[in-house]
Amino acid sequence: MAELEPLYTAEEMRAAEAGHDVEKLMERAGRSVAEFILDEYGDGDSITVVCGPGNNGGDGRVAADVLRAADCDVRVVEARPDGERKDLGSPGIIVDALFGTGFSGEPRPAAARLIEQINDLDVDVVAVDVPSGVDASSGEVAGAAVDAAWTVCFHREKVGLRVAPGSFHAGEIDVVDIGLDDERDTSHALATAELLERVPLREPRDTKYTAGSVLVVGGSQGLTGAACLAARAAFRADAGYVTVAAPRESLPVLEQQLLEAVKRPLDDVWDAVERSRALALGPGLGRAPEAKALVRRLLAETDLPAVVDADALHELEPFTRSGATVLTPHSGELAQLLGEEAAWVDAHRLEAARRAVERFGCVVLLKGDGTIVAAPDAQTIVCPGFPSLATAGTGDVLTGIVGAFLAKGVEAQFAAAAAAVAHTDAAAEAPQRAGLVASDVVEMLPYVLGT
């Protein structure tokens, strides 16, 4: 498996199919869907195939013919004509062949009603290439969308299957070969565990400083846990030296909670900068004017690679610096930076990440299901998520991991993407899924980095 697997947009898929016999492609695609259903479900369930007027519908009709030939009980429902309620029967499985990769926007009312009928039956849906209602190129869902149990995807995965909210509709994804000899450079890619091989682990010649020295700036009173989690995560992500610079009144708490890290008052932060190879700004820093001023100074007056998260993102303005910079907002923080609502960011995640890159000119890691790592003039990387990470403190853990990888000299976009992969893999490796807390993720990091 490669570090990055290609994710295709609708336009890239059209280019891949150009010059091929459409009928042959349709035959292979439809047969692949039928064979998947027979392998996964057998031939005992009745099947309703919902077909739209385009090529996706053609794939569905081929699948129906193959399933009938295998003695399955198959009903084909045509989306056209509009304006009538369709009889979907009482199937055990539905094949969604309504829209294909070319769909964008909001389904028309008749199509939306049909999609709602499909979802209301509450049976497994196998989507053909992409669930109907999901934009294959962005993951945006403007109206009704099919909730699939499986998506049988042709040639390569589509962007919209991995980026929320589209990813919420895709179910499990099965990629099938339909005979396209196309391995183009795509504008988006899916990160894999192989990306972690870019992260250099400690070697015999390393000292604690060359192994990665991280300065965490944060930890205001009442928020010391955030700085502790970031510092511990940096250590567990194989950094050799971690310093936490925090308000003087927080130091007694940090002294009790952090054994390995060096603690410094914020007054001495500039001395700590001298021994550091990367900055992790924001975990529990607070939003006082002096905190924001310190973030501005550290970004302006140092060239150390920096990850900027949490309170350091609050009211952040565009900046110019020579050092690599990674912003790691969640949707609410990114909305504030862009002057939008959080709901808009959640609905337009790729567009929001790109706008942030344009505004700040640096790497932007947008947290969420299908974490997006975008950078100027670079392929956008999408990293798989894990539901258990939706808990307090995991963002601080991610900040510490990014800081460690930056301190080890990993290029900024790959440091961010590899950190997201390590973060997800550590959560997946934890012995508990229900009740997972951020500290559990920290403790599993050596296991996913050491394999």
Wavefront OBJ file of the C-alpha trace (Angstrom):
o trace
v 0.000 0.000 0.000
v 1.239 3.486 -0.837
v 1.502 6.379 1.629
v -1.301 8.127 -0.238
v -4.079 6.479 -2.217
v -5.704 8.558 -4.988
v -9.175 9.983 -4.463
v -10.950 10.922 -7.693
v -13.220 13.873 -8.374
v -16.001 13.581 -10.946
v -13.888 15.470 -13.468
v -10.898 13.200 -12.917
v -13.114 10.155 -13.295
v -14.507 11.481 -16.580
v -10.949 11.973 -17.824
v -10.049 8.413 -16.775
v -13.026 7.027 -18.713
v -12.397 9.115 -21.836
v -11.755 6.994 -24.926
v -13.211 3.817 -23.416
v -16.267 2.031 -24.734
v -19.124 3.215 -22.505
v -21.173 0.053 -22.994
v -18.268 -2.156 -21.969
v -17.582 -0.049 -18.899
v -21.256 -0.231 -17.970
v -21.269 -3.996 -18.391
v -18.217 -4.398 -16.136
v -19.548 -1.962 -13.543
v -23.004 -3.525 -13.348
v -21.602 -7.045 -13.196
v -19.243 -5.997 -10.390
v -22.182 -4.673 -8.367
v -24.137 -7.896 -8.874
v -21.153 -10.060 -7.966
v -20.578 -8.020 -4.836
v -24.200 -8.526 -3.749
v -24.035 -12.265 -4.401
v -20.767 -12.565 -2.452
v -21.920 -10.422 0.466
v -25.582 -11.371 0.740
v -26.067 -14.547 -1.272
v -29.167 -15.007 -3.427
v -31.864 -15.342 -0.766
v -33.046 -11.730 -0.485
v -35.399 -9.978 -2.859
v -33.694 -6.999 -4.476
v -35.052 -3.686 -5.745
v -32.813 -1.798 -8.164
v -33.610 1.922 -8.426
v -32.325 3.280 -11.745
v -31.847 6.847 -12.849
v -31.771 7.973 -16.487
v -27.979 8.248 -16.825
v -25.040 5.855 -16.927
v -25.449 5.076 -13.232
v -28.921 3.779 -14.024
v -27.412 1.750 -16.840
v -25.017 0.143 -14.372
v -28.030 -0.728 -12.220
v -29.920 -2.362 -15.100
v -26.902 -4.529 -15.939
v -26.652 -5.530 -12.272
v -30.350 -6.446 -12.295
v -29.888 -8.689 -15.357
v -26.931 -10.484 -13.763
v -28.821 -10.971 -10.507
v -31.853 -12.361 -12.353
v -29.587 -14.791 -14.178
v -28.463 -15.974 -10.733
v -32.116 -16.697 -9.861
v -32.538 -13.681 -7.598
v -35.939 -12.047 -7.118
v -35.306 -8.641 -8.720
v -37.537 -5.614 -9.206
v -36.321 -2.671 -11.329
v -37.781 0.751 -10.510
v -37.179 3.560 -12.995
v -36.896 7.084 -11.642
v -38.563 8.470 -14.749
v -41.232 9.585 -15.226
v -41.230 12.081 -12.362
v -44.250 13.026 -10.357
v -45.428 9.620 -9.220
v -44.754 7.670 -6.079
v -42.740 4.580 -6.886
v -43.567 1.088 -5.697
v -40.323 -0.244 -4.271
v -41.915 -3.450 -3.040
v -40.697 -5.093 0.163
v -37.082 -5.923 -0.667
v -34.333 -7.206 1.592
v -31.756 -5.164 -0.356
v -31.947 -1.994 -2.437
v -29.466 -1.088 -5.141
v -29.126 2.678 -5.455
v -28.347 3.439 -9.115
v -30.161 6.753 -9.184
v -27.340 9.312 -9.529
v -23.661 8.842 -10.347
v -20.435 10.774 -9.902
v -21.689 13.611 -12.093
v -24.340 14.669 -9.581
v -24.015 17.940 -7.678
v -26.378 20.280 -5.897
v -29.775 19.388 -4.499
v -31.942 16.582 -5.896
v -35.149 17.688 -7.592
v -38.307 17.163 -5.519
v -39.316 13.890 -7.225
v -35.822 12.441 -6.810
v -35.696 13.634 -3.191
v -38.973 11.842 -2.484
v -37.585 8.660 -4.032
v -34.446 8.910 -1.908
v -36.617 9.328 1.183
v -38.600 6.239 0.171
v -35.365 4.265 -0.103
v -34.199 5.380 3.342
v -37.607 4.821 4.937
v -37.569 1.104 4.031
v -34.770 0.632 6.557
v -33.007 -2.186 4.662
v -29.415 -2.468 3.470
v -28.695 -0.209 0.497
v -25.853 -0.909 -1.912
v -24.926 2.353 -3.635
v -23.482 2.269 -7.146
v -20.234 4.296 -7.167
v -21.550 7.015 -4.812
v -24.720 7.298 -2.695
v -27.316 9.365 -4.541
v -27.421 12.919 -3.232
v -23.723 13.021 -2.328
v -21.396 15.224 -4.384
v -18.608 12.848 -5.441
v -16.077 15.674 -5.739
v -16.594 17.372 -2.375
v -18.692 15.233 -0.048
v -21.286 18.001 0.127
v -24.903 17.009 0.675
v -27.293 19.796 -0.272
v -30.538 17.874 0.205
v -31.798 14.315 0.525
v -29.127 11.602 0.253
v -29.217 7.822 0.342
v -27.918 6.170 3.507
v -25.926 3.248 2.133
v -24.692 0.189 4.001
v -22.163 -0.350 1.207
v -20.828 1.668 -1.691
v -19.405 -0.315 -4.602
v -16.925 2.159 -6.059
v -15.490 1.847 -9.562
v -11.754 2.086 -10.268
v -10.794 4.268 -7.279
v -12.509 5.855 -4.297
v -14.177 9.209 -4.835
v -13.410 12.267 -2.733
v -16.998 12.547 -1.519
v -16.906 9.089 0.059
v -14.194 10.184 2.481
v -15.160 13.773 3.309
v -18.074 14.544 5.638
v -20.987 14.850 5.335
v -20.772 12.527 2.307
v -18.776 10.000 4.299
v -21.705 9.633 6.706
v -23.797 8.211 3.834
v -21.243 5.887 2.226
v -21.250 2.956 4.643
v -18.445 0.512 3.948
v -16.591 0.973 0.673
v -15.671 -1.780 -1.765
v -13.485 -0.721 -4.713
v -13.756 -2.800 -7.906
v -11.696 -2.828 -11.090
v -13.628 -2.026 -14.270
v -10.642 -2.101 -16.627
v -9.445 1.507 -16.498
v -5.687 1.712 -16.910
v -5.404 5.097 -15.247
v -3.104 6.118 -12.403
v -3.170 9.886 -12.815
v -2.020 12.404 -10.224
v -5.199 13.439 -8.442
v -5.925 16.645 -6.580
v -6.901 14.705 -3.441
v -5.480 11.627 -1.748
v -6.297 9.361 1.165
v -3.620 8.966 3.844
v -2.649 5.434 4.873
v -0.632 4.015 7.765
v 2.395 3.892 5.436
v 2.679 7.653 5.898
v 4.044 7.029 9.394
v 7.226 5.687 7.825
v 8.149 9.304 7.088
v 8.519 9.931 10.816
v 12.104 9.260 11.968
v 12.254 7.461 15.295
v 15.156 7.879 17.707
v 18.466 6.453 16.523
v 21.706 5.684 18.407
v 23.305 8.975 17.391
v 20.386 11.077 18.650
v 20.389 13.193 21.777
v 17.204 14.234 23.541
v 17.350 17.483 21.579
v 17.985 16.076 18.117
v 15.245 13.469 18.635
v 12.812 16.371 18.665
v 12.528 19.262 21.098
v 9.021 20.740 21.457
v 7.920 23.887 23.258
v 4.260 23.814 24.333
v 2.854 27.265 25.113
v -0.399 27.220 27.077
v -1.750 25.889 30.352
v -3.583 28.805 31.942
v -5.305 28.270 35.287
v -8.233 25.906 34.886
v -6.851 24.765 31.513
v -3.634 23.049 32.554
v -4.959 19.663 31.378
v -4.750 20.775 27.747
v -1.048 21.610 28.013
v -0.393 18.352 29.889
v -2.070 16.272 27.183
v -0.132 18.051 24.422
v 3.163 17.574 26.243
v 2.547 13.898 26.976
v 1.480 13.302 23.395
v 4.663 14.932 22.106
v 6.754 12.616 24.272
v 4.759 9.537 23.237
v 5.131 10.615 19.612
v 8.883 10.121 20.177
v 10.036 13.661 20.947
v 13.093 13.618 23.182
v 12.592 16.909 25.024
v 9.434 18.847 25.850
v 9.123 22.183 27.602
v 5.836 23.684 28.766
v 5.705 27.470 29.090
v 2.692 28.495 31.157
v 1.522 31.309 33.436
v 3.470 31.289 36.689
v 0.383 30.482 38.747
v -0.126 27.247 36.773
v 3.349 25.866 37.376
v 2.575 24.058 40.674
v -0.148 22.042 38.932
v 2.084 21.267 35.964
v 4.907 20.199 38.300
v 2.584 17.613 39.813
v 1.117 16.374 36.543
v 4.171 16.283 34.255
v 7.233 14.375 35.386
v 9.321 14.392 32.218
v 8.638 17.878 30.834
v 10.552 20.989 31.760
v 8.301 23.760 33.084
v 8.918 27.451 32.514
v 6.887 30.579 33.282
v 5.696 32.469 30.239
v 8.149 35.236 31.175
v 10.971 32.846 30.239
v 9.439 31.595 26.999
v 12.118 33.201 24.846
v 14.867 31.300 26.668
v 12.929 28.087 26.014
v 12.666 28.948 22.320
v 16.436 28.697 22.007
v 16.432 24.970 22.827
v 13.350 24.069 20.815
v 12.892 22.735 17.317
v 9.127 23.275 17.088
v 6.380 25.247 18.788
v 2.967 23.970 19.876
v 0.926 27.080 20.561
v -2.470 27.261 22.198
v -3.429 24.271 24.394
v -5.156 25.927 27.357
v -3.467 29.274 26.673
v -6.559 31.379 27.317
v -7.824 34.336 25.333
v -6.488 37.266 27.311
v -5.009 40.109 25.216
v -1.495 39.303 26.449
v -1.889 35.675 25.342
v -2.881 36.727 21.830
v 0.010 39.189 21.740
v 2.433 36.427 22.712
v 1.183 34.177 19.907
v 1.673 36.989 17.400
v 5.209 37.616 18.636
v 6.208 33.958 18.586
v 4.940 33.582 15.035
v 6.535 36.827 13.869
v 9.877 36.637 15.678
v 10.797 32.942 15.347
v 11.341 30.734 12.330
v 10.658 27.491 14.195
v 8.008 25.223 12.704
v 4.801 25.830 14.619
v 1.452 24.142 15.151
v -1.272 26.601 16.162
v -4.357 25.271 17.898
v -7.167 26.056 20.326
v -6.871 29.457 22.034
v -3.973 30.487 19.789
v -6.399 30.401 16.848
v -8.829 32.832 18.474
v -9.023 36.031 16.391
v -5.835 35.018 14.587
v -5.029 37.340 11.699
v -2.996 36.474 8.590
v 0.740 36.534 9.250
v 4.011 36.321 7.372
v 6.791 34.084 8.627
v 9.624 31.989 7.255
v 8.955 28.952 9.429
v 6.476 26.249 8.500
v 3.076 26.673 10.147
v 0.169 24.273 10.689
v -3.232 25.484 11.855
v -5.415 22.763 13.406
v -8.946 24.134 13.828
v -12.210 22.309 14.363
v -15.201 23.592 12.414
v -16.162 26.221 14.999
v -12.654 27.666 15.124
v -12.322 27.677 11.356
v -15.715 29.358 11.032
v -14.517 32.182 13.260
v -11.345 32.597 11.184
v -13.362 32.762 7.954
v -16.274 34.856 9.210
v -18.739 32.019 8.644
v -21.028 29.859 10.759
v -19.820 26.471 11.991
v -22.734 24.811 10.172
v -21.462 26.258 6.885
v -17.986 24.815 7.497
v -19.478 21.409 8.343
v -21.418 21.459 5.064
v -18.509 22.694 2.895
v -15.416 21.228 4.503
v -13.124 21.165 1.463
v -14.063 24.682 0.413
v -13.553 25.938 3.962
v -10.100 24.354 4.225
v -9.053 25.811 0.866
v -10.266 29.270 1.843
v -8.246 29.057 5.045
v -5.122 28.081 3.091
v -5.633 31.084 0.810
v -6.158 33.410 3.772
v -3.212 32.265 5.894
v -0.824 30.819 3.307
v 0.079 27.777 5.406
v -0.978 24.194 6.106
v -4.512 23.861 7.470
v -5.669 20.688 9.218
v -9.448 20.737 9.569
v -10.422 18.216 12.239
v -13.471 15.986 11.892
v -14.604 12.811 10.152
v -12.285 12.708 7.192
v -9.687 15.137 8.563
v -8.567 17.446 5.771
v -4.935 18.539 5.468
v -4.642 21.250 2.836
v -1.563 23.250 1.853
v -0.641 25.911 -0.707
v -0.026 24.497 -4.189
v -0.264 20.890 -3.001
v -2.468 17.847 -3.177
v -5.141 17.881 -0.454
v -4.797 14.937 1.922
v -7.802 13.316 3.599
v -7.206 11.230 6.725
v -9.679 8.624 7.999
v -11.368 9.414 11.287
v -12.542 7.343 14.235
v -15.767 8.045 16.173
v -14.234 7.594 19.635
v -12.036 10.663 19.075
v -15.085 12.874 19.643
v -14.136 13.540 23.253
v -12.538 16.392 25.177
v -8.771 16.697 24.947
v -8.093 14.704 21.808
v -7.405 17.927 19.907
v -4.654 18.751 22.400
v -3.216 15.281 21.858
v -3.153 15.889 18.102
v -1.357 19.197 18.655
v 1.369 17.436 20.624
v 1.825 14.818 17.912
v 2.083 17.436 15.160
v 4.594 19.348 17.277
v 6.744 16.240 17.742
v 6.742 15.411 14.043
v 7.610 18.995 13.105
v 10.461 18.919 15.635
v 11.777 15.777 13.930
v 12.034 17.671 10.654
v 9.040 16.189 8.836
v 7.697 18.570 6.161
v 4.680 20.461 7.481
v 1.832 18.964 5.438
v 3.137 15.423 5.886
v 3.765 16.049 9.590
v 0.137 17.095 9.969
v -1.237 14.206 7.913
v 0.976 11.622 9.619
v -0.101 13.011 12.987
v -3.755 12.617 12.029
v -3.089 9.008 10.987
v -1.241 8.240 14.228
v -4.036 9.905 16.220
v -6.719 7.774 14.553
v -4.724 4.553 14.694
v -3.959 5.054 18.378
v -7.665 5.509 19.139
v -8.501 2.403 17.117
v -5.860 0.381 18.983
v -7.086 1.395 22.438
v -8.710 -1.510 24.297
v -11.909 0.429 24.877
v -14.056 2.226 22.334
v -16.942 3.334 24.523
v -15.621 5.678 27.185
v -12.322 6.393 25.422
v -10.574 9.453 26.865
v -7.750 11.510 25.437
v -5.141 9.971 27.751
v -5.939 6.538 26.283
v -4.910 7.831 22.857
v -1.635 9.163 24.260
v -0.724 5.807 25.762
v -1.321 3.927 22.501
v 0.895 6.170 20.359
v 4.144 4.148 20.855
v 2.346 1.029 19.624
v 1.255 2.555 16.326
v 4.564 4.342 15.732
v 6.744 1.396 16.616
v 5.178 -1.126 14.230
l 1 2 3 4 5 6 7 8 9 10 11 12 13 14 15 16 17 18 19 20 21 22 23 24 25 26 27 28 29 30 31 32 33 34 35 36 37 38 39 40 41 42 43 44 45 46 47 48 49 50 51 52 53 54 55 56 57 58 59 60 61 62 63 64 65 66 67 68 69 70 71 72 73 74 75 76 77 78 79 80 81 82 83 84 85 86 87 88 89 90 91 92 93 94 95 96 97 98 99 100 101 102 103 104 105 106 107 108 109 110 111 112 113 114 115 116 117 118 119 120 121 122 123 124 125 126 127 128 129 130 131 132 133 134 135 136 137 138 139 140 141 142 143 144 145 146 147 148 149 150 151 152 153 154 155 156 157 158 159 160 161 162 163 164 165 166 167 168 169 170 171 172 173 174 175 176 177 178 179 180 181 182 183 184 185 186 187 188 189 190 191 192 193 194 195 196 197 198 199 200 201 202 203 204 205 206 207 208 209 210 211 212 213 214 215 216 217 218 219 220 221 222 223 224 225 226 227 228 229 230 231 232 233 234 235 236 237 238 239 240 241 242 243 244 245 246 247 248 249 250 251 252 253 254 255 256 257 258 259 260 261 262 263 264 265 266 267 268 269 270 271 272 273 274 275 276 277 278 279 280 281 282 283 284 285 286 287 288 289 290 291 292 293 294 295 296 297 298 299 300 301 302 303 304 305 306 307 308 309 310 311 312 313 314 315 316 317 318 319 320 321 322 323 324 325 326 327 328 329 330 331 332 333 334 335 336 337 338 339 340 341 342 343 344 345 346 347 348 349 350 351 352 353 354 355 356 357 358 359 360 361 362 363 364 365 366 367 368 369 370 371 372 373 374 375 376 377 378 379 380 381 382 383 384 385 386 387 388 389 390 391 392 393 394 395 396 397 398 399 400 401 402 403 404 405 406 407 408 409 410 411 412 413 414 415 416 417 418 419 420 421 422 423 424 425 426 427 428 429 430 431 432 433 434 435 436 437 438 439 440 441 442 443 444 445 446 447 448 449 450 451
